[in-house]
Amino acid sequence: MNALLASGSPAATVSAAASGPVTATMLADIVRCEMRAQLDVHGDRQRRGQVSGFVETLWRQGSRFEDEILAGLEGNVVDLRDLEMGDRMAATVEAMRGGGDWILGARLVRGDIEGRPDLLQRHEGMWTAGDVKSGGALAQNGRDPRIEFGVQVGLYAHLLATLGLGRGDVAFVIGADRLTTWYDVDAPFGRDGRSLSVTVAELVSKARAIRDGIHPARPALCSACGMCVWRGVCRERLSAAGD
């Protein structure tokens, strides 16, 4: 995993941005639909459909929930959310060297990998990364990490570790129950026994291949397409292919 994240140094972020960074959101999109990730990078923006009213409602609800959680944090909170994005990496490092308990709106960058965790928490004397989610933090079996959340915070954890800023073995999600769920990113889970760290490494490689035009995704309609702005493009491609 470290080799994947070490394809550049913190100083290489300007050149990496020219081709587009690999982000936590991109990893979660690949988990849900590789085609969505590919079209977000290479698709014609003029052909994007309208965001549905239902999706906008979900966004508003999620934003309100996040605001409530962040407003209720106890301890010394450093809030970077009003800073320009280009200033946040340096501000994040400076804040981590201070005496805060929480950092909001942090930015972690190494090479072509970028993470924007909702929260950094000083836990047992070391910094850990996490997100606030309005859904459940665990999979349906009630034991395993919810994969689309896990790969996001797992990426943050590895950025912390490879940058030498915090812990890379754990990450957390504050879910709809308002409780903090900790993920052991190196623990095997699921049918194939992969860990979050292995899964993140695989997804980073796939994200780079999609971004660089090496891995062509193919469309496939499912129920989730109803909430995607690219559904019209995928339907056209499937129709043209006789699928």
N, C-alpha and C positions, 0 to 999 in steps of 0.2 A: 504493500500500500504506500509506504513512504516513497518508493521510487516513482510511483505515479504522480504523487503530489510534488515531487522534487524536480519536475521538468523545467523549473525556473527558480528564481530566487525572489524575495520580496522586491528587489530593485528592478525585476523584469516585468513588472505589472503593466507598464505603458505599452510595450510591444505586444504583450499577450492580449491586451484589450482590443488591439486592432483586428484580431480574428475572432473576438468574442470569447469571454471567459466561460468556463464550465461552472455552473452554479448549482446550489442545492435544489432550487426549483426545477432545473433541467433534469436532475436525477429523478426527482419525484414524478415528473412528466413522463420520463422513459418507462418507469414502473407502470404507469397507467396506460400509456400509449406512445410508442416510439414515433409514430407518424406526427403526433402533436409536437413533439420536440423538434422533429425535422422541419416542419412547416414554420414553426416559430423562428427558426434560424434562416431557412432558405425560401420560405413561401412569399408570394406576392402579397404585400400588406393590403393592397387595394381589394383583394379578393376575400379578405376576412369578413365573416358575417357579423351581425349584431350580437352583442352579449344579451342573453335572455334576461327578462325581468326576474325570473327565479334565481339565476346566478347572481345578479346584482343584489338581491335580497340576502342571499347567503353571504356575500362579501360584507354587506353592512352589518349583519349579525355577528360575523366573525370579528370584524373590526371593533365593534362595541364590546364584545367579550374580551378581546385582547386588552383594550383600554382599561376595562374594569380590573383585570388581573394585574396589570402593570401599575395601576394607580394604588393598589392595595399592598404593594410590597413593603416589607418592614426592613429597617436598617438604612444604611447609607447608600443611596441610589444615585448613580451618575447617568444622566440622560444625554445621549449624543444625537438624538433623532432630528434636531433642528440644524445640525451641521450639514454643509455640503458633502456629498458622497466622497468627493476626492480628498476631503480632509479627515475622513472618519478613521482610516487605518491608523494614522499617526496618533489621533486622539484616543483610539481604543488602547493602543500600547501604553500611552501616557496614563490613562485611567487605570489600567491594570497594575501599574506600578504604584498607584496611590492606595488609599485606605478604604476604598469603597467595598460594599458587599454585593452590589449588583451594577451591571452596565447595560443600558438599554440602547438599541440601535447601533450595535458594534458592527465593525467590518473587518474581516480577516481575508487577506490575499496572499497567495504564494504562487508565483508563476502564472499559469493560466487558470488557476482555481480560485474562486471567490465564494465566500460565505458571509451571509448577513443574519446572524442569529438574533432572534428577538431578545434573548437574554444571555448575559454571561453572569454566572454566580460564583462567588468565592466559597468553595465547599471543601471543608476539612483542610483549609489553608492553601488550596490550589484552585485555579479558575476552571470552571466547567461551562459547557455551552448547552443551550436549550431553546425550545420554541414554545409558544402558546398556541394551542389548537382547540377549536370549538368542537372537535370530535373526540372519540375515545382513543386513548393512547395505546391500547392493546388490540391485537388481532381478535377475530371472533372466538378463538379458543380460550381467550382470557389469560393467556400466558405469554405468547410471543409478542415482540414489538409489532406495531402496525407499520408495515413495511414502507409505505410512502412517507411516513413521519420519521421512521428510523433512519432511512438513508440520508435525510436532510441533516438531522442532528449528528449522525455519524460522520458526515463530511466535516461539520464544524469541529467535532472532537479531534479528528485527524489534522485539521489545520492548526488547532491549538498546539497539538503535540509537535508537529513538524516545524512550526515556527518557534518552538521552545517557550510557549506562553502559558501552557496549562495542560490539563489531563486529556489524554487521547483514549483512555480505556472506558470511560463512561460518558453518557450524555442524558439529557432529560427532556421530558415533555410535560407541560401542565395542560391537562386535557379538560374535557367538558365537565368532569366531576370536580374540577378545581384542585385536584390533588397532583402532586409531582410524582411522575413515574420515571424511574431510573432505568436506562438501558445499559447492559453490559455489552459493549460493542464487539467484544471478542468472543462472546459466548455463542455456541451453535444453536440454531433454532430452525423450525420448519422441517419439512420432509427431507430436504437435501442436506440439512445440518450445516449450512453456511452461516457464518457470522455476519453481523452488519459490516464489519470492517472489510471482509472479503467481498460482500455484495457491493459496497461503495466502490471498491477498487475496480470491479468489473464494470460498474456503471460509468465510472469516470472514463474508462477506456472506450466504452460505447459512445458516450457523449462526445468525446473528441472525434471519433470516427464519423458520427453524424454531422458535427460541426464542420469537419474538413471534407465532407462529401464522399467519404470512403464507404460508409455503411448506409445503403439506401433502404429506408423503411417502406413498408407497403401498407395501404389502408385496409381496414376491416371494420365494418359497422357493428356497433354494439349499443347497449342502452346509454352508456356514458356519452355517446356522440351527440345526444340531444342537447348537451350543455356546452358543446365545443364550438368555437367560432370558425373552425375549419371544416365543419361537417359538409358544407356544400362542395368544397374542393374534393373531399374524399369520395362523396357520392358520384361526382362526375368521373373521377378516375376509375371507380369500380364499374360504373356503367360502360365506360369506354373499353374496359378489359373484359366485359361480359361476365363479371363476377356477381 
